[in-house]
Amino acid sequence: IQALERQLLRAQQEAERQQRRAEEALALALPGGPPQPLPSPVAGGAPLGDRAILCVGGRPGSLPVYRQVVERCGARFMHHDGGDEQNVARLDATLAAADLVICQAGCVSHDAYWRVKDHCRRTGKRCVFVESPSRAALERALSEVQDLPG
């Protein structure tokens, strides 16, 4: 079941990535000019490879920035809002599909926080808790993870 959930999430992410590429190509063709340049990758450390990084919580308006930061590190971006609009029970399947979890503790429900903490403890999955939902905090968390082997 976990393998199928991972395949489904990867297929959904690839579809989203292709949609964004199509939108970017369309934006280049429009008279408004090219979109803003992507942010620079996180400095230092080895690339994160093809890992699936799950960001739990965060501000909805910041999700495109979070996605860009994660993908510039070579990883796949996943997101769960931490129980605001998405079902907290769905968080378990998303956690199972992730290779690494970044939990923005100030922007998730108590239930989601404890689910993340318990899942990562039980499975030995790496989890970084971030107190403030910002691009800088996400970049620091990714830099911390990049400095670790494997």
N, C-alpha and C positions, 0 to 999 in steps of 0.2 A: 504494500500500500504506500509506504514511504517513497519507494522508487517511482511509482506512478505519480505521486503528488509532486515530486521533484521534476519529473518530465513535464507535467502539466504546467507548473510554474515557469520552467525554462521556456516552454513554447509560448506562454503568455508574454513573458519578458521579451522574447525575440520579436513577437508581433508588435509590441509597443515600440521597440527599438526601430523596427522597419517603418512604423507609422511616423515616428519623429524624424527619421531621415527623409521621408517623403515630404513632410511639412517643411523641413529645412531647405530641400531642393526647390520647393514651390516658393518659399520666401526669397530665395536667391533670384528666381525668375521674375518676381514682382518688382515694380519700379521703386519700391521703398528701400531697396538695397539689401545687403546681407545682414543677418542677425548679429547680435553682439558676440564677440569672441568668447570661446569657452574659457573657464578659469584654468589656471595652470595646475598641473598635477601636484599632489602632495610631495613635498621635498623629502629626500632621504629615504632609506629603506628600499627593499626589493619590491617589485610590483606584486600585487596580490593575486596575480594569475587569474584563473577562471573561477575563483571562489564566489559563492553567492553570499552577499552581505545583506542582512536584514536590519533595517532601521525601524525600530519600534517607537512610535510617537513622533513628535515634531510638529511644526506649523504647516498646515496644508499649502500655504503659499510658498513655502521654502522647498517643497519636494523637488522641483526641477533643479534647484541648486544642489541639493543632496545627491540627486541622481548623477549630475555632471561630475561632482567630486569623486563619487565612488567609481564611476565608469572611467574616469581619467586615470585611476589607479589600476585599471585592467580588470576590475571585478564586475560582477553582475549585481545590480541594485534590486532589492526587494523592499517592500514597505508594508507595515501594518500600522494603523493609526492608534493602536493601544486601547481600543474600546470606545472611542467617541462615536463613530458611525459604523465601523465594521464590527462584526460579531466577535466577541472575545474568544468564543469557542473555536473560531477559525484560526486564531493565533497559533494553536497547537500544530496544525498542519503546516503553517508557514514556518514555524520554528524548526520543524523536522526537515524542511527543505533547505534551510540555511546552513552555511558553513561557519559563519561568524555572526554574532548579534551585537548591535549597538543600540542600547536602550536609552532613550532620552527621558530619564526618570521623572522630570517635572511635567511631562506632557502625556502621561499615560494614566489609566485608571489603576487603583490599588490592585484589583484582580489581575490586570495585565502585567503589572510589575512583578507580582508574586509568581505568575505563570512563567514568565521569562526566567526569573531567578531559579525557580525549581527545575525547569526543563534543562537549563544549562548546567546546573549542579548534577542532576541525574545522568546526563549524557556526556559530561565532560567537555561540552562545547564552549569555546571561548566567547565571553561576553564582556563588553565594556559598557559601564554605566556613565552617562553624560548628564550633568545637571542642567545645563542651559542649552536650549535648542538653537544652535547657530552654526553657520558654516565653519567658523573657526574651531568650535568645539568638535565638530565632526572631523575636520582635518587633523586635529590633535589626536583624536581617538584612532584614526586610520594610521597616523604616523607611529603611534604606540604599537599597533598591531604589526605594521610592516617591519619594525625592528626585531620582532620575534621570529625564530626559525619556523619553517613549515607553514 
